[in-house]
Amino acid sequence: MHMSQHILWAAGWMFHLTAFALVTFHCLQRRRNASSTLLWIFITWSIPVLGALFYLSFGIDRVDDRGYLKFLTDEHLLKTRKGTRDAAPRAYWHHLTGAPAENEFQREFNRTLDALIPDHPALAGNRLVPLVNGDEAYPRMLEAIRQARHHIHLQSYIIGNDSVSREFMAALSAKAAEGVQVRLLYDRFGSTYALFGGLFRKARKTPGFKVAGWTQANLLKRQFQINLRNHRKTLVVDGEKGFFGGINLLDDHISRPGKPPIRDYHFEAEGPIVQELQYSFLRDWYFITEESPGELLTEEYFPQTKPAGNITARLISSGPSTAEDVAIESFFNSIVLAQKQILAVTPYFVPPADILRALRSAALRGVDVQLVVPKENNHRYAGYASRALYEELLLAGVRIFERRPPFMHAKALIIDGEFALVGTANLDVRSLSLNYETCLAVYSAGFVDVMKRIIHEDIACSDEVLLADWQSRPTRYRLLENLASLMTPIL
């Protein structure tokens, strides 16, 4: 070996050891899931250079909140909302006085959320309408867009480069041409096809049509968080009508010849909760665009809102820049407080250990726990990792239903026939710890009755997983499932 080769070999080892030491140091700076930490340390050591790059791109799921840009911009906007007489939407702030708790469950659940998100109390006087699949959701959303008078704010994780997305873009462009203010926020990772397919290029040239892409991977700002994505899907029109839920803007969500739509839940909202959806959108918009808070927090975007129904709801806006794991705490406390029944619907069931234990504990104490997941998953590794958890749930008494195709992308948690958690969050580590998500805690027996009927339709289209059959499945499936479950901490 020549001297130059020795030098290169030594330099390579020094680089590898330095990268390994830095990753290990960063992993140990804060307490996190032990298996996740060990797995990243192992990957960094086993795959020189690439392992460290993988960690830099996907392993940094959170940074210190107080030094985190998203956290700071959220705080700045909140202070502006509270303290600036001219810019803050005072009519909106007046609404945020909270609704009185109607029962013990609501009091106990709100006690946790009051500590975590005191600036987003439960609000009475709302109307919520469940919309199943794009066949129901898209016409209502497009009609709201076409009736807009002042502004349209649309946010989606995935905007495809297909007929549905083009129809929405055409409707938005037409309203912008009429003088309506339009803001569109998309996730750069989820909307890759639309971004590189040029879908947004023409919109940016339309006066009054502002388009921005969400990303936290910016080398100039020393941001490397490719793994942190904005999973929200929100539409707010004139500050009066809102839509949110699991449905992206894709052809796959509508019925086509020979191809049924993805099964999904979306929701139309009216009442004070719409202004919470509005504020959530503008907070994300401000982070990406740095548009002046004085232009965003105005009476035009937060008009005085009259009661539109009898539903009490509370916004749960979560993400890795929030001070606490509000999403995990919301799901965990909902399950822990259940006394009679839990209906959980999710496309990806790879929850944190606390959520898994809470479900098992609920079943063991006699709660009727029913879990609905897709029979065929669009992310195969997530499907296998989910099935690795079946046996311990079945042994505890949890009933598991696998919904037959088409793929089910719906998310909902129903507790005791009187409470629902609905929105964008899946019961998996990514949604509860890494993604920015929007959920609503809904206190309404009437709304829950409607949701139960929808979920029972899914159960009727499902095959129940029985313990004896599951334990006798072929060994090769066990191996695949357990192999996929090893990746759970970093999925």
SULJO-V774511 format. One line per field, one symbol per residue. ss: DSSP state (A for helix, B for strand, O for the rest). Layout:
# SULJO-V774511
ss = ???
This chain:
# SULJO-V774511
ss = OOAAAAAAAAAAAAAAAAAAAAAAAAAOOOOOOAAAAAAAAAAAAAOOOAAAAAAAAAAOOOOOAAAOAAAAAAAAAAAAAAAOOOOOOAAAAAAOOOOOOOOAAAAAAAAAAAAAOOOOOOBBBBBBBBBBAAAAAAAAAAAAAAOOOOBBBBBBOOBOOOAAAAAAAAAAAAAAAOOOBBBBBBBOOOOAAAAAOOAAAAAAOOOOBBBBBBOOBBAAAOBBOOOOOBOOOBBBBOOOBBBBBOOOBOAAAOOBOOBOOOBOBBBBBBOOAAAAAAAAAAAAAAAAAOOOAAAAOOOOOOOOOOOOOOBBBBBBBBOOOOOOOAAAAAAAAAAAAOOOBBBBBOOOOBOOAAAAAAAAAAAAOOOBBBBBBBOOOOOAAAAAAAAOOAAAAAAAOOBBBBBOOOOBOOOBBBBOOOBBBBBOOOOBAAAAAAOBBBBBBBBOAAAAAAAAAAAAAAAAOBBBBOAAAAAOOOAAAAAAAAAAAOOAAAO
